[in-house]
Amino acid sequence: MLRFDFAVMGKPVGKGRPRAYVRNGHARMYTPDETTNYESIVRGAFVQEYGEQPPLSTPLSVAITCYFSYPKSAYWPVNKNHNGELRDEWKDKPYTGKPDLDNVAKAILDGLNTVAFEDDSQIVGLQISKFYDERPRAEIVISDLM
């Protein structure tokens, strides 16, 4: 079984909704810059880890684990009792804020289209989760099911 395991450093970004504008009486659609940039970062992380290679064409399973920075309130204040360390109740706490899981998955999978696999329609299994961590990132595992 073929397996690709890599990380995309930085805050995970959800796929933004298409935007529209009118020019010369014609509606034009475009993808927000933040989405386009993140998809490029995902693509670059895969290529940096595994190089240029033919995209997979078999059924795939993908696992995505997203890590987001802790808020300032998760840390003790620096004083005589504490040194700014993480409060115990924040350890292993799931992240429930924005972006939505499905939007993050869409941005990551669209970024990997034609690079890691021919099309994201090949993905027959998807697992995704969100947590807090000191280092924001997305960890991605792509497994060939054939």
C-alpha positions in Angstrom: 0.0 0.0 0.0 1.3 3.4 -1.0 1.2 6.1 1.7 2.1 9.8 1.6 2.5 11.5 5.0 3.3 15.2 5.2 2.6 18.5 7.0 1.6 21.9 5.8 3.0 24.4 8.3 0.9 27.5 9.3 -2.7 28.1 10.2 -5.1 25.8 8.2 -7.4 27.9 5.9 -10.9 27.0 4.8 -12.0 27.2 1.2 -13.6 30.6 0.7 -16.8 31.0 -1.2 -16.5 32.1 -4.8 -16.9 35.8 -5.2 -18.5 37.6 -8.0 -18.3 41.1 -9.6 -19.8 42.7 -12.7 -17.6 44.3 -15.4 -19.0 45.6 -18.6 -22.4 44.1 -17.9 -20.9 40.6 -17.4 -20.7 38.7 -14.1 -17.2 37.3 -13.3 -16.4 34.7 -10.6 -13.1 34.4 -8.8 -11.7 32.5 -5.8 -10.5 34.6 -2.8 -6.8 35.2 -2.7 -6.4 33.6 0.8 -7.9 30.4 -0.6 -5.7 30.4 -3.7 -2.6 31.1 -1.7 -3.3 28.3 0.8 -3.9 25.8 -2.0 -0.5 26.7 -3.5 1.1 26.2 -0.1 -0.5 22.8 0.3 0.7 21.9 -3.3 4.2 23.1 -2.5 4.4 21.1 0.8 3.5 17.9 -1.1 6.0 18.6 -3.9 8.8 19.5 -1.4 8.2 16.3 0.5 7.7 13.9 -2.4 8.9 15.7 -5.5 7.3 15.8 -8.9 5.6 12.5 -9.8 2.6 11.2 -11.7 -0.6 11.7 -9.7 -2.3 8.6 -8.2 -5.3 7.3 -10.2 -6.6 4.7 -7.7 -9.2 4.9 -4.9 -7.7 6.8 -1.9 -8.3 7.4 1.8 -7.2 10.8 3.3 -6.8 11.7 7.0 -6.3 15.4 7.8 -5.5 16.6 11.4 -5.6 20.4 11.8 -3.8 22.2 14.6 -4.6 25.8 15.5 -2.8 28.2 17.9 -4.0 28.4 21.5 -5.7 31.7 22.5 -3.9 34.0 24.9 -6.4 33.0 27.6 -5.1 29.4 27.5 -1.9 30.5 29.2 -1.2 31.4 32.8 0.0 35.0 33.3 3.7 35.5 34.0 3.9 36.2 37.7 5.6 34.7 40.8 3.4 31.6 40.6 3.5 31.0 36.9 5.8 31.4 33.9 3.3 31.8 31.2 2.7 28.0 30.7 -0.3 26.4 29.2 -3.3 25.8 31.6 -4.0 22.1 32.2 -7.6 22.4 31.0 -6.4 23.4 27.5 -4.2 20.3 26.9 -5.7 17.9 24.3 -8.7 20.2 23.9 -10.4 20.0 20.5 -10.7 23.2 18.4 -14.3 24.3 17.8 -13.7 27.6 16.1 -13.7 28.7 12.4 -12.9 27.5 9.8 -15.3 24.7 9.3 -13.9 21.2 8.9 -15.5 20.7 5.5 -14.0 23.9 4.1 -10.5 23.1 5.3 -10.8 19.7 3.7 -11.9 21.2 0.4 -9.0 23.7 0.3 -6.5 21.0 1.1 -7.9 18.5 -1.4 -8.2 21.1 -4.1 -4.6 22.0 -3.5 -3.6 18.4 -4.1 -5.6 17.9 -7.2 -3.4 16.9 -10.2 -0.4 16.8 -7.9 -0.9 14.0 -5.4 -4.0 12.5 -7.2 -5.7 13.0 -10.5 -9.0 14.3 -9.0 -10.4 14.5 -5.5 -13.4 12.3 -6.7 -11.0 9.4 -6.1 -11.2 9.9 -2.4 -13.5 7.3 -0.9 -12.7 7.8 2.7 -12.0 11.0 4.6 -11.2 11.6 8.2 -10.6 15.2 9.5 -10.2 16.7 13.0 -9.2 20.0 14.6 -7.1 20.5 17.8 -5.1 23.2 19.5 -1.3 23.1 19.5 1.7 25.4 19.9 2.5 25.0 16.2 -0.4 25.6 13.7 -0.4 23.2 10.9 -2.3 20.5 8.9 -1.0 17.0 8.9 -2.1 15.0 5.9 -2.0 11.2 5.2 -3.0 9.9 1.8 -3.3 6.1 1.5 -3.7 4.2 -1.7 -6.5 1.5 -1.2 -5.3 -0.7 -4.0 
